[in-house]
Amino acid sequence: MEKKLNDIFGFLVFSQFFVSILNLCSTGIYLTKVSPKNGDFWLSLIIISNFTCHIFVYCLFGEEMTKKSLSITNEIYQMDWNLLSIQTKQILIIIMMRANRPIKLTGVSIVVLSIETFFKVIKASYSFFNVLRQSN
């Protein structure tokens, strides 16, 4: 399931992150050159907020999926094992062993969707913004 999801959405997520970082930086540069009295200033703020929220939703979904996959082991452990057959217990043990490796959504195996990644993207965008601003 994890591999299938990553195969389907991996390139899309990676390209979305890359384009969003570039858009955040370029809009930030434009924002420094426009007066707050200008309507374009407020439009640029809305655009920056939109890209930031968009990245955050992807990362939040990936983080929640990872947490839920890790909680499977705990939920199985809390079951009443006395009522189960030996075969069911063995299957549950195998499921618990597999569930110890969390499901992580990635973008082309480069970007792991998590809250930590969100902060890295924001930090990278700000660093890139500073480089662009100093070069102008």
N, CA, C and O atoms as CSV, one atom per row, in Angstrom:
chain,resi,resn,atom,element,x,y,z
A,1,MET,N,N,0.820,-1.190,0.000
A,1,MET,CA,C,0.000,0.000,0.000
A,1,MET,C,C,0.869,1.261,0.000
A,1,MET,O,O,0.629,2.193,-0.769
A,2,GLU,N,N,1.882,1.278,0.872
A,2,GLU,CA,C,2.768,2.436,0.958
A,2,GLU,C,C,3.480,2.660,-0.368
A,2,GLU,O,O,3.547,3.786,-0.858
A,3,LYS,N,N,4.008,1.593,-0.944
A,3,LYS,CA,C,4.729,1.706,-2.206
A,3,LYS,C,C,3.806,2.188,-3.319
A,3,LYS,O,O,4.193,3.015,-4.145
A,4,LYS,N,N,2.600,1.671,-3.333
A,4,LYS,CA,C,1.641,2.059,-4.363
A,4,LYS,C,C,1.288,3.550,-4.254
A,4,LYS,O,O,1.244,4.259,-5.260
A,5,LEU,N,N,1.037,4.016,-3.026
A,5,LEU,CA,C,0.746,5.433,-2.823
A,5,LEU,C,C,1.923,6.308,-3.233
A,5,LEU,O,O,1.746,7.335,-3.888
A,6,ASN,N,N,3.125,5.895,-2.842
A,6,ASN,CA,C,4.308,6.673,-3.191
A,6,ASN,C,C,4.567,6.660,-4.688
A,6,ASN,O,O,5.023,7.661,-5.241
A,7,ASP,N,N,4.285,5.539,-5.359
A,7,ASP,CA,C,4.448,5.482,-6.801
A,7,ASP,C,C,3.469,6.416,-7.512
A,7,ASP,O,O,3.819,7.084,-8.486
A,8,ILE,N,N,2.242,6.447,-7.005
A,8,ILE,CA,C,1.212,7.271,-7.638
A,8,ILE,C,C,1.453,8.755,-7.388
A,8,ILE,O,O,1.391,9.561,-8.317
A,9,PHE,N,N,1.728,9.116,-6.143
A,9,PHE,CA,C,1.790,10.524,-5.773
A,9,PHE,C,C,3.197,11.071,-5.586
A,9,PHE,O,O,3.352,12.269,-5.347
A,10,GLY,N,N,4.224,10.238,-5.685
A,10,GLY,CA,C,5.588,10.667,-5.389
A,10,GLY,C,C,6.069,11.835,-6.222
A,10,GLY,O,O,6.524,12.841,-5.678
A,11,PHE,N,N,5.972,11.714,-7.545
A,11,PHE,CA,C,6.455,12.788,-8.413
A,11,PHE,C,C,5.616,14.042,-8.249
A,11,PHE,O,O,6.142,15.154,-8.271
A,12,LEU,N,N,4.310,13.865,-8.085
A,12,LEU,CA,C,3.413,15.002,-7.890
A,12,LEU,C,C,3.771,15.770,-6.627
A,12,LEU,O,O,3.829,17.000,-6.638
A,13,VAL,N,N,4.009,15.052,-5.545
A,13,VAL,CA,C,4.349,15.698,-4.270
A,13,VAL,C,C,5.695,16.412,-4.380
A,13,VAL,O,O,5.842,17.545,-3.920
A,14,PHE,N,N,6.672,15.747,-4.990
A,14,PHE,CA,C,7.994,16.372,-5.129
A,14,PHE,C,C,7.910,17.639,-5.970
A,14,PHE,O,O,8.464,18.670,-5.591
A,15,SER,N,N,7.227,17.574,-7.101
A,15,SER,CA,C,7.125,18.757,-7.957
A,15,SER,C,C,6.338,19.865,-7.263
A,15,SER,O,O,6.662,21.043,-7.412
A,16,GLN,N,N,5.308,19.495,-6.506
A,16,GLN,CA,C,4.532,20.487,-5.756
A,16,GLN,C,C,5.414,21.197,-4.728
A,16,GLN,O,O,5.338,22.417,-4.587
A,17,PHE,N,N,6.244,20.446,-4.014
A,17,PHE,CA,C,7.142,21.054,-3.029
A,17,PHE,C,C,8.148,21.981,-3.707
A,17,PHE,O,O,8.377,23.100,-3.249
A,18,PHE,N,N,8.741,21.512,-4.790
A,18,PHE,CA,C,9.756,22.303,-5.482
A,18,PHE,C,C,9.160,23.596,-6.024
A,18,PHE,O,O,9.735,24.668,-5.840
A,19,VAL,N,N,8.027,23.506,-6.682
A,19,VAL,CA,C,7.376,24.693,-7.237
A,19,VAL,C,C,6.906,25.619,-6.123
A,19,VAL,O,O,7.005,26.839,-6.257
A,20,SER,N,N,6.401,25.068,-5.034
A,20,SER,CA,C,5.949,25.900,-3.917
A,20,SER,C,C,7.101,26.668,-3.287
A,20,SER,O,O,6.946,27.836,-2.930
A,21,ILE,N,N,8.251,26.024,-3.147
A,21,ILE,CA,C,9.421,26.721,-2.601
A,21,ILE,C,C,9.823,27.874,-3.517
A,21,ILE,O,O,10.090,28.980,-3.047
A,22,LEU,N,N,9.865,27.616,-4.812
A,22,LEU,CA,C,10.215,28.682,-5.748
A,22,LEU,C,C,9.193,29.819,-5.713
A,22,LEU,O,O,9.559,30.994,-5.745
A,23,ASN,N,N,7.925,29.463,-5.648
A,23,ASN,CA,C,6.886,30.492,-5.593
A,23,ASN,C,C,6.942,31.287,-4.289
A,23,ASN,O,O,6.755,32.504,-4.297
A,24,LEU,N,N,7.195,30.613,-3.178
A,24,LEU,CA,C,7.328,31.331,-1.907
A,24,LEU,C,C,8.461,32.351,-1.976
A,24,LEU,O,O,8.317,33.490,-1.532
A,25,CYS,N,N,9.574,31.927,-2.533
A,25,CYS,CA,C,10.740,32.817,-2.603
A,25,CYS,C,C,10.506,33.978,-3.561
A,25,CYS,O,O,10.786,35.130,-3.228
A,26,SER,N,N,10.000,33.680,-4.733
A,26,SER,CA,C,9.798,34.756,-5.709
A,26,SER,C,C,8.717,35.731,-5.254
A,26,SER,O,O,8.836,36.936,-5.475
A,27,THR,N,N,7.680,35.227,-4.629
A,27,THR,CA,C,6.641,36.109,-4.101
A,27,THR,C,C,7.191,36.928,-2.939
A,27,THR,O,O,6.835,38.096,-2.779
A,28,GLY,N,N,8.056,36.326,-2.131
A,28,GLY,CA,C,8.698,37.060,-1.037
A,28,GLY,C,C,9.568,38.189,-1.559
A,28,GLY,O,O,9.576,39.279,-0.987
A,29,ILE,N,N,10.302,37.944,-2.638
A,29,ILE,CA,C,11.125,38.991,-3.258
A,29,ILE,C,C,10.241,40.123,-3.761
A,29,ILE,O,O,10.527,41.301,-3.549
A,30,TYR,N,N,9.167,39.742,-4.428
A,30,TYR,CA,C,8.240,40.752,-4.944
A,30,TYR,C,C,7.626,41.548,-3.798
A,30,TYR,O,O,7.398,42.753,-3.914
A,31,LEU,N,N,7.364,40.866,-2.704
A,31,LEU,CA,C,6.748,41.501,-1.539
A,31,LEU,C,C,7.651,42.577,-0.948
A,31,LEU,O,O,7.155,43.575,-0.425
A,32,THR,N,N,8.966,42.393,-1.022
A,32,THR,CA,C,9.891,43.384,-0.477
A,32,THR,C,C,9.979,44.631,-1.348
A,32,THR,O,O,10.427,45.681,-0.888
A,33,LYS,N,N,9.554,44.519,-2.597
A,33,LYS,CA,C,9.673,45.649,-3.525
A,33,LYS,C,C,8.370,46.427,-3.697
A,33,LYS,O,O,8.346,47.459,-4.366
A,34,VAL,N,N,7.294,45.937,-3.097
A,34,VAL,CA,C,5.986,46.563,-3.268
A,34,VAL,C,C,5.593,47.259,-1.968
A,34,VAL,O,O,5.856,46.759,-0.874
A,35,SER,N,N,4.977,48.388,-2.107
A,35,SER,CA,C,4.508,49.144,-0.947
A,35,SER,C,C,3.265,48.486,-0.347
A,35,SER,O,O,2.415,47.980,-1.079
A,36,PRO,N,N,3.159,48.494,0.989
A,36,PRO,CA,C,1.955,47.919,1.619
A,36,PRO,C,C,0.664,48.642,1.229
A,36,PRO,O,O,-0.426,48.105,1.426
A,37,LYS,N,N,0.773,49.829,0.690
A,37,LYS,CA,C,-0.407,50.562,0.239
A,37,LYS,C,C,-0.931,50.039,-1.096
A,37,LYS,O,O,-2.077,50.288,-1.470
A,38,ASN,N,N,-0.082,49.321,-1.796
A,38,ASN,CA,C,-0.450,48.768,-3.099
A,38,ASN,C,C,-1.287,47.495,-2.915
A,38,ASN,O,O,-1.030,46.717,-1.997
A,39,GLY,N,N,-2.256,47.284,-3.756
A,39,GLY,CA,C,-3.097,46.087,-3.683
A,39,GLY,C,C,-2.326,44.816,-3.977
A,39,GLY,O,O,-2.680,43.742,-3.491
A,40,ASP,N,N,-1.260,44.935,-4.781
A,40,ASP,CA,C,-0.443,43.754,-5.098
A,40,ASP,C,C,0.273,43.213,-3.863
A,40,ASP,O,O,0.556,42.018,-3.783
A,41,PHE,N,N,0.563,44.077,-2.913
A,41,PHE,CA,C,1.197,43.646,-1.671
A,41,PHE,C,C,0.309,42.638,-0.948
A,41,PHE,O,O,0.771,41.584,-0.513
A,42,TRP,N,N,-0.967,42.978,-0.828
A,42,TRP,CA,C,-1.899,42.106,-0.114
A,42,TRP,C,C,-2.186,40.837,-0.906
A,42,TRP,O,O,-2.384,39.770,-0.325
A,43,LEU,N,N,-2.210,40.951,-2.219
A,43,LEU,CA,C,-2.373,39.767,-3.057
A,43,LEU,C,C,-1.182,38.831,-2.885
A,43,LEU,O,O,-1.351,37.613,-2.822
A,44,SER,N,N,0.013,39.393,-2.810
A,44,SER,CA,C,1.218,38.585,-2.595
A,44,SER,C,C,1.187,37.893,-1.233
A,44,SER,O,O,1.608,36.742,-1.112
A,45,LEU,N,N,0.694,38.584,-0.218
A,45,LEU,CA,C,0.558,37.957,1.098
A,45,LEU,C,C,-0.419,36.787,1.055
A,45,LEU,O,O,-0.187,35.753,1.682
A,46,ILE,N,N,-1.493,36.952,0.326
A,46,ILE,CA,C,-2.468,35.864,0.174
A,46,ILE,C,C,-1.837,34.690,-0.558
A,46,ILE,O,O,-2.063,33.537,-0.192
A,47,ILE,N,N,-1.057,34.971,-1.579
A,47,ILE,CA,C,-0.389,33.906,-2.340
A,47,ILE,C,C,0.594,33.153,-1.456
A,47,ILE,O,O,0.636,31.923,-1.484
A,48,ILE,N,N,1.387,33.880,-0.669
A,48,ILE,CA,C,2.343,33.231,0.243
A,48,ILE,C,C,1.599,32.365,1.259
A,48,ILE,O,O,2.006,31.238,1.544
A,49,SER,N,N,0.517,32.896,1.795
A,49,SER,CA,C,-0.278,32.121,2.761
A,49,SER,C,C,-0.855,30.872,2.116
A,49,SER,O,O,-0.885,29.808,2.733
A,50,ASN,N,N,-1.309,30.997,0.890
A,50,ASN,CA,C,-1.886,29.859,0.177
A,50,ASN,C,C,-0.852,28.757,-0.035
A,50,ASN,O,O,-1.131,27.590,0.238
A,51,PHE,N,N,0.332,29.114,-0.516
A,51,PHE,CA,C,1.376,28.107,-0.739
A,51,PHE,C,C,1.822,27.470,0.575
A,51,PHE,O,O,2.068,26.265,0.637
A,52,THR,N,N,1.923,28.281,1.619
A,52,THR,CA,C,2.326,27.747,2.924
A,52,THR,C,C,1.282,26.767,3.449
A,52,THR,O,O,1.627,25.690,3.935
A,53,CYS,N,N,0.021,27.133,3.353
A,53,CYS,CA,C,-1.050,26.227,3.808
A,53,CYS,C,C,-1.102,24.954,2.973
A,53,CYS,O,O,-1.358,23.868,3.494
A,54,HIS,N,N,-0.860,25.097,1.688
A,54,HIS,CA,C,-0.876,23.938,0.793
A,54,HIS,C,C,0.195,22.933,1.189
A,54,HIS,O,O,-0.072,21.734,1.270
A,55,ILE,N,N,1.393,23.413,1.431
A,55,ILE,CA,C,2.483,22.535,1.859
A,55,ILE,C,C,2.165,21.933,3.221
A,55,ILE,O,O,2.418,20.752,3.458
A,56,PHE,N,N,1.609,22.746,4.117
A,56,PHE,CA,C,1.288,22.277,5.463
A,56,PHE,C,C,0.265,21.146,5.436
A,56,PHE,O,O,0.395,20.182,6.192
A,57,VAL,N,N,-0.739,21.246,4.588
A,57,VAL,CA,C,-1.763,20.194,4.512
A,57,VAL,C,C,-1.148,18.882,4.048
A,57,VAL,O,O,-1.452,17.830,4.611
A,58,TYR,N,N,-0.286,18.921,3.029
A,58,TYR,CA,C,0.413,17.712,2.596
A,58,TYR,C,C,1.210,17.103,3.748
A,58,TYR,O,O,1.127,15.903,4.009
A,59,CYS,N,N,1.981,17.946,4.431
A,59,CYS,CA,C,2.836,17.459,5.517
A,59,CYS,C,C,2.014,16.936,6.690
A,59,CYS,O,O,2.372,15.926,7.295
A,60,LEU,N,N,0.935,17.603,7.009
A,60,LEU,CA,C,0.079,17.167,8.107
A,60,LEU,C,C,-0.541,15.808,7.797
A,60,LEU,O,O,-0.606,14.941,8.669
A,61,PHE,N,N,-0.994,15.619,6.571
A,61,PHE,CA,C,-1.570,14.341,6.173
A,61,PHE,C,C,-0.528,13.222,6.266
A,61,PHE,O,O,-0.820,12.136,6.767
A,62,GLY,N,N,0.685,13.494,5.781
A,62,GLY,CA,C,1.754,12.503,5.878
A,62,GLY,C,C,2.115,12.174,7.310
A,62,GLY,O,O,2.360,11.014,7.642
A,63,GLU,N,N,2.148,13.190,8.164
A,63,GLU,CA,C,2.454,12.989,9.589
A,63,GLU,C,C,1.379,12.140,10.264
A,63,GLU,O,O,1.692,11.225,11.026
A,64,GLU,N,N,0.120,12.444,9.984
A,64,GLU,CA,C,-0.978,11.685,10.579
A,64,GLU,C,C,-0.974,10.235,10.100
A,64,GLU,O,O,-1.263,9.324,10.876
A,65,MET,N,N,-0.649,10.020,8.836
A,65,MET,CA,C,-0.600,8.659,8.320
A,65,MET,C,C,0.516,7.863,9.006
A,65,MET,O,O,0.339,6.686,9.322
A,66,THR,N,N,1.644,8.499,9.229
A,66,THR,CA,C,2.741,7.836,9.922
A,66,THR,C,C,2.357,7.504,11.362
A,66,THR,O,O,2.628,6.403,11.841
A,67,LYS,N,N,1.727,8.456,12.052
A,67,LYS,CA,C,1.305,8.215,13.443
A,67,LYS,C,C,0.284,7.089,13.524
A,67,LYS,O,O,0.370,6.232,14.404
A,68,LYS,N,N,-0.675,7.087,12.614
A,68,LYS,CA,C,-1.711,6.044,12.629
A,68,LYS,C,C,-1.099,4.671,12.358
A,68,LYS,O,O,-1.497,3.679,12.968
A,69,SER,N,N,-0.135,4.615,11.446
A,69,SER,CA,C,0.489,3.322,11.152
A,69,SER,C,C,1.280,2.803,12.342
A,69,SER,O,O,1.366,1.594,12.555
A,70,LEU,N,N,1.858,3.714,13.118
A,70,LEU,CA,C,2.585,3.297,14.318
A,70,LEU,C,C,1.651,2.904,15.460
A,70,LEU,O,O,2.032,2.120,16.329
A,71,SER,N,N,0.443,3.437,15.463
A,71,SER,CA,C,-0.492,3.127,16.552
A,71,SER,C,C,-1.159,1.757,16.381
A,71,SER,O,O,-1.803,1.264,17.307
A,72,ILE,N,N,-1.012,1.151,15.220
A,72,ILE,CA,C,-1.615,-0.170,14.978
A,72,ILE,C,C,-1.083,-1.193,15.976
A,72,ILE,O,O,-1.851,-1.979,16.531
A,73,THR,N,N,0.224,-1.183,16.203
A,73,THR,CA,C,0.834,-2.126,17.135
A,73,THR,C,C,0.234,-1.991,18.527
A,73,THR,O,O,-0.092,-2.993,19.164
A,74,ASN,N,N,0.089,-0.783,18.990
A,74,ASN,CA,C,-0.462,-0.546,20.318
A,74,ASN,C,C,-1.918,-1.015,20.407
A,74,ASN,O,O,-2.324,-1.601,21.410
A,75,GLU,N,N,-2.683,-0.762,19.378
A,75,GLU,CA,C,-4.091,-1.174,19.377
A,75,GLU,C,C,-4.225,-2.697,19.399
A,75,GLU,O,O,-5.084,-3.237,20.095
A,76,ILE,N,N,-3.388,-3.378,18.648
A,76,ILE,CA,C,-3.427,-4.845,18.642
A,76,ILE,C,C,-3.003,-5.384,20.007
A,76,ILE,O,O,-3.596,-6.335,20.517
A,77,TYR,N,N,-1.987,-4.779,20.586
A,77,TYR,CA,C,-1.494,-5.221,21.891
A,77,TYR,C,C,-2.577,-5.111,22.963
A,77,TYR,O,O,-2.626,-5.935,23.876
A,78,GLN,N,N,-3.435,-4.113,22.865
A,78,GLN,CA,C,-4.456,-3.887,23.881
A,78,GLN,C,C,-5.692,-4.778,23.702
A,78,GLN,O,O,-6.621,-4.710,24.507
A,79,MET,N,N,-5.712,-5.596,22.672
A,79,MET,CA,C,-6.845,-6.502,22.473
A,79,MET,C,C,-6.848,-7.593,23.546
A,79,MET,O,O,-5.836,-7.833,24.205
A,80,ASP,N,N,-7.991,-8.245,23.709
A,80,ASP,CA,C,-8.092,-9.378,24.628
A,80,ASP,C,C,-7.662,-10.633,23.871
A,80,ASP,O,O,-8.454,-11.237,23.147
A,81,TRP,N,N,-6.399,-11.015,24.047
A,81,TRP,CA,C,-5.815,-12.112,23.298
A,81,TRP,C,C,-6.331,-13.482,23.770
A,81,TRP,O,O,-6.196,-14.471,23.051
A,82,ASN,N,N,-6.910,-13.543,24.951
A,82,ASN,CA,C,-7.388,-14.828,25.478
A,82,ASN,C,C,-8.529,-15.408,24.649
A,82,ASN,O,O,-8.717,-16.625,24.628
A,83,LEU,N,N,-9.273,-14.577,23.985
A,83,LEU,CA,C,-10.418,-15.032,23.204
A,83,LEU,C,C,-10.051,-15.495,21.793
A,83,LEU,O,O,-10.895,-16.031,21.076
A,84,LEU,N,N,-8.803,-15.290,21.399
A,84,LEU,CA,C,-8.391,-15.558,20.019
A,84,LEU,C,C,-7.780,-16.945,19.869
A,84,LEU,O,O,-7.250,-17.526,20.816
A,85,SER,N,N,-7.874,-17.450,18.653
A,85,SER,CA,C,-7.255,-18.745,18.364
A,85,SER,C,C,-5.741,-18.574,18.193
A,85,SER,O,O,-5.241,-17.457,18.057
A,86,ILE,N,N,-5.033,-19.684,18.202
A,86,ILE,CA,C,-3.568,-19.662,18.042
A,86,ILE,C,C,-3.201,-19.077,16.686
A,86,ILE,O,O,-2.276,-18.272,16.586
A,87,GLN,N,N,-3.914,-19.474,15.652
A,87,GLN,CA,C,-3.622,-18.976,14.299
A,87,GLN,C,C,-3.836,-17.458,14.226
A,87,GLN,O,O,-3.028,-16.758,13.616
A,88,THR,N,N,-4.895,-16.946,14.828
A,88,THR,CA,C,-5.163,-15.509,14.834
A,88,THR,C,C,-4.075,-14.773,15.602
A,88,THR,O,O,-3.644,-13.697,15.188
A,89,LYS,N,N,-3.629,-15.340,16.710
A,89,LYS,CA,C,-2.556,-14.722,17.489
A,89,LYS,C,C,-1.274,-14.636,16.663
A,89,LYS,O,O,-0.571,-13.627,16.706
A,90,GLN,N,N,-0.975,-15.685,15.918
A,90,GLN,CA,C,0.228,-15.678,15.087
A,90,GLN,C,C,0.132,-14.615,13.991
A,90,GLN,O,O,1.104,-13.915,13.706
A,91,ILE,N,N,-1.034,-14.504,13.390
A,91,ILE,CA,C,-1.233,-13.496,12.348
A,91,ILE,C,C,-1.095,-12.090,12.935
A,91,ILE,O,O,-0.490,-11.210,12.321
A,92,LEU,N,N,-1.660,-11.889,14.125
A,92,LEU,CA,C,-1.557,-10.581,14.762
A,92,LEU,C,C,-0.115,-10.231,15.127
A,92,LEU,O,O,0.285,-9.070,15.047
A,93,ILE,N,N,0.650,-11.224,15.521
A,93,ILE,CA,C,2.068,-10.980,15.824
A,93,ILE,C,C,2.804,-10.554,14.556
A,93,ILE,O,O,3.645,-9.656,14.595
A,94,ILE,N,N,2.490,-11.193,13.446
A,94,ILE,CA,C,3.115,-10.816,12.161
A,94,ILE,C,C,2.703,-9.390,11.785
A,94,ILE,O,O,3.532,-8.604,11.327
A,95,ILE,N,N,1.441,-9.063,11.976
A,95,ILE,CA,C,0.967,-7.706,11.686
A,95,ILE,C,C,1.686,-6.700,12.578
A,95,ILE,O,O,2.075,-5.629,12.112
A,96,MET,N,N,1.866,-7.028,13.846
A,96,MET,CA,C,2.565,-6.121,14.758
A,96,MET,C,C,4.018,-5.918,14.345
A,96,MET,O,O,4.547,-4.810,14.433
A,97,MET,N,N,4.656,-6.988,13.895
A,97,MET,CA,C,6.042,-6.867,13.447
A,97,MET,C,C,6.129,-5.962,12.219
A,97,MET,O,O,7.045,-5.146,12.113
A,98,ARG,N,N,5.184,-6.102,11.297
A,98,ARG,CA,C,5.175,-5.261,10.101
A,98,ARG,C,C,4.840,-3.811,10.459
A,98,ARG,O,O,5.389,-2.879,9.872
A,99,ALA,N,N,3.949,-3.631,11.413
A,99,ALA,CA,C,3.510,-2.280,11.781
A,99,ALA,C,C,4.585,-1.501,12.534
A,99,ALA,O,O,4.448,-0.289,12.705
A,100,ASN,N,N,5.634,-2.150,12.983
A,100,ASN,CA,C,6.726,-1.432,13.643
A,100,ASN,C,C,7.484,-0.539,12.670
A,100,ASN,O,O,8.125,0.430,13.076
A,101,ARG,N,N,7.408,-0.872,11.378
A,101,ARG,CA,C,8.000,-0.016,10.346
A,101,ARG,C,C,6.894,0.914,9.854
A,101,ARG,O,O,5.961,0.457,9.194
A,102,PRO,N,N,6.981,2.208,10.160
A,102,PRO,CA,C,5.864,3.108,9.842
A,102,PRO,C,C,5.705,3.339,8.344
A,102,PRO,O,O,6.664,3.256,7.576
A,103,ILE,N,N,4.483,3.626,7.955
A,103,ILE,CA,C,4.189,4.014,6.585
A,103,ILE,C,C,4.545,5.490,6.454
A,103,ILE,O,O,4.056,6.324,7.216
A,104,LYS,N,N,5.394,5.805,5.492
A,104,LYS,CA,C,5.800,7.193,5.271
A,104,LYS,C,C,5.515,7.554,3.825
A,104,LYS,O,O,5.985,6.889,2.902
A,105,LEU,N,N,4.753,8.597,3.640
A,105,LEU,CA,C,4.515,9.101,2.294
A,105,LEU,C,C,5.696,9.960,1.879
A,105,LEU,O,O,6.155,10.809,2.643
A,106,THR,N,N,6.182,9.739,0.674
A,106,THR,CA,C,7.354,10.473,0.202
A,106,THR,C,C,7.107,11.049,-1.179
A,106,THR,O,O,6.220,10.612,-1.911
A,107,GLY,N,N,7.910,12.033,-1.509
A,107,GLY,CA,C,7.925,12.602,-2.844
A,107,GLY,C,C,9.200,12.171,-3.534
A,107,GLY,O,O,10.268,12.717,-3.259
A,108,VAL,N,N,9.105,11.198,-4.428
A,108,VAL,CA,C,10.225,10.634,-5.179
A,108,VAL,C,C,11.347,10.191,-4.238
A,108,VAL,O,O,12.523,10.346,-4.568
A,109,SER,N,N,11.005,9.656,-3.100
A,109,SER,CA,C,11.936,9.167,-2.086
A,109,SER,C,C,12.906,10.239,-1.600
A,109,SER,O,O,13.942,9.920,-1.016
A,110,ILE,N,N,12.582,11.493,-1.835
A,110,ILE,CA,C,13.439,12.592,-1.391
A,110,ILE,C,C,12.774,13.356,-0.261
A,110,ILE,O,O,13.406,13.648,0.755
A,111,VAL,N,N,11.509,13.678,-0.434
A,111,VAL,CA,C,10.765,14.478,0.530
A,111,VAL,C,C,9.833,13.560,1.309
A,111,VAL,O,O,8.915,12.975,0.734
A,112,VAL,N,N,10.059,13.429,2.612
A,112,VAL,CA,C,9.170,12.660,3.478
A,112,VAL,C,C,8.152,13.632,4.051
A,112,VAL,O,O,8.518,14.641,4.654
A,113,LEU,N,N,6.871,13.327,3.863
A,113,LEU,CA,C,5.827,14.235,4.326
A,113,LEU,C,C,5.674,14.135,5.841
A,113,LEU,O,O,5.191,13.132,6.367
A,114,SER,N,N,6.094,15.190,6.526
A,114,SER,CA,C,5.980,15.263,7.978
A,114,SER,C,C,6.027,16.735,8.390
A,114,SER,O,O,6.355,17.608,7.587
A,115,ILE,N,N,5.701,16.987,9.627
A,115,ILE,CA,C,5.751,18.360,10.138
A,115,ILE,C,C,7.193,18.866,10.126
A,115,ILE,O,O,7.444,20.044,9.871
A,116,GLU,N,N,8.124,17.974,10.401
A,116,GLU,CA,C,9.546,18.343,10.347
A,116,GLU,C,C,9.922,18.811,8.944
A,116,GLU,O,O,10.664,19.781,8.788
A,117,THR,N,N,9.414,18.124,7.929
A,117,THR,CA,C,9.681,18.517,6.549
A,117,THR,C,C,9.079,19.882,6.249
A,117,THR,O,O,9.683,20.689,5.543
A,118,PHE,N,N,7.895,20.140,6.783
A,118,PHE,CA,C,7.265,21.451,6.579
A,118,PHE,C,C,8.181,22.561,7.081
A,118,PHE,O,O,8.390,23.559,6.391
A,119,PHE,N,N,8.725,22.386,8.282
A,119,PHE,CA,C,9.608,23.417,8.817
A,119,PHE,C,C,10.903,23.515,8.017
A,119,PHE,O,O,11.467,24.601,7.884
A,120,LYS,N,N,11.373,22.406,7.489
A,120,LYS,CA,C,12.565,22.451,6.630
A,120,LYS,C,C,12.277,23.212,5.344
A,120,LYS,O,O,13.121,23.968,4.865
A,121,VAL,N,N,11.098,23.015,4.789
A,121,VAL,CA,C,10.719,23.727,3.566
A,121,VAL,C,C,10.633,25.230,3.834
A,121,VAL,O,O,11.120,26.036,3.041
A,122,ILE,N,N,10.017,25.597,4.942
A,122,ILE,CA,C,9.908,27.019,5.281
A,122,ILE,C,C,11.298,27.615,5.495
A,122,ILE,O,O,11.581,28.726,5.046
A,123,LYS,N,N,12.154,26.874,6.178
A,123,LYS,CA,C,13.519,27.347,6.431
A,123,LYS,C,C,14.294,27.479,5.117
A,123,LYS,O,O,14.999,28.465,4.905
A,124,ALA,N,N,14.159,26.473,4.230
A,124,ALA,CA,C,14.849,26.515,2.943
A,124,ALA,C,C,14.324,27.668,2.087
A,124,ALA,O,O,15.097,28.332,1.397
A,125,SER,N,N,13.029,27.903,2.130
A,125,SER,CA,C,12.443,29.009,1.371
A,125,SER,C,C,12.984,30.342,1.861
A,125,SER,O,O,13.318,31.218,1.064
A,126,TYR,N,N,13.067,30.490,3.162
A,126,TYR,CA,C,13.574,31.739,3.722
A,126,TYR,C,C,15.058,31.927,3.372
A,126,TYR,O,O,15.485,33.040,3.063
A,127,SER,N,N,15.834,30.854,3.422
A,127,SER,CA,C,17.254,30.947,3.061
A,127,SER,C,C,17.411,31.327,1.594
A,127,SER,O,O,18.226,32.182,1.247
A,128,PHE,N,N,16.621,30.683,0.734
A,128,PHE,CA,C,16.668,30.980,-0.697
A,128,PHE,C,C,16.217,32.422,-0.942
A,128,PHE,O,O,16.789,33.124,-1.776
A,129,PHE,N,N,15.206,32.849,-0.223
A,129,PHE,CA,C,14.729,34.228,-0.311
A,129,PHE,C,C,15.849,35.206,0.041
A,129,PHE,O,O,16.039,36.200,-0.660
A,130,ASN,N,N,16.591,34.939,1.113
A,130,ASN,CA,C,17.695,35.825,1.510
A,130,ASN,C,C,18.789,35.867,0.463
A,130,ASN,O,O,19.365,36.927,0.216
A,131,VAL,N,N,19.090,34.725,-0.163
A,131,VAL,CA,C,20.108,34.695,-1.209
A,131,VAL,C,C,19.649,35.522,-2.404
A,131,VAL,O,O,20.426,36.303,-2.953
A,132,LEU,N,N,18.401,35.357,-2.806
A,132,LEU,CA,C,17.875,36.130,-3.927
A,132,LEU,C,C,17.842,37.619,-3.614
A,132,LEU,O,O,18.165,38.444,-4.468
A,133,ARG,N,N,17.456,37.958,-2.402
A,133,ARG,CA,C,17.358,39.373,-2.010
A,133,ARG,C,C,18.728,40.019,-1.995
A,133,ARG,O,O,18.867,41.173,-2.401
A,134,GLN,N,N,19.751,39.296,-1.533
A,134,GLN,CA,C,21.097,39.871,-1.475
A,134,GLN,C,C,21.718,39.989,-2.857
A,134,GLN,O,O,22.570,40.849,-3.079
A,135,SER,N,N,21.304,39.137,-3.791
A,135,SER,CA,C,21.858,39.194,-5.128
A,135,SER,C,C,21.261,40.364,-5.948
A,135,SER,O,O,21.836,40.794,-6.949
A,136,ASN,N,N,20.102,40.859,-5.498
A,136,ASN,CA,C,19.481,42.004,-6.206
A,136,ASN,C,C,20.037,43.253,-5.690
A,136,ASN,O,O,19.656,44.332,-6.144
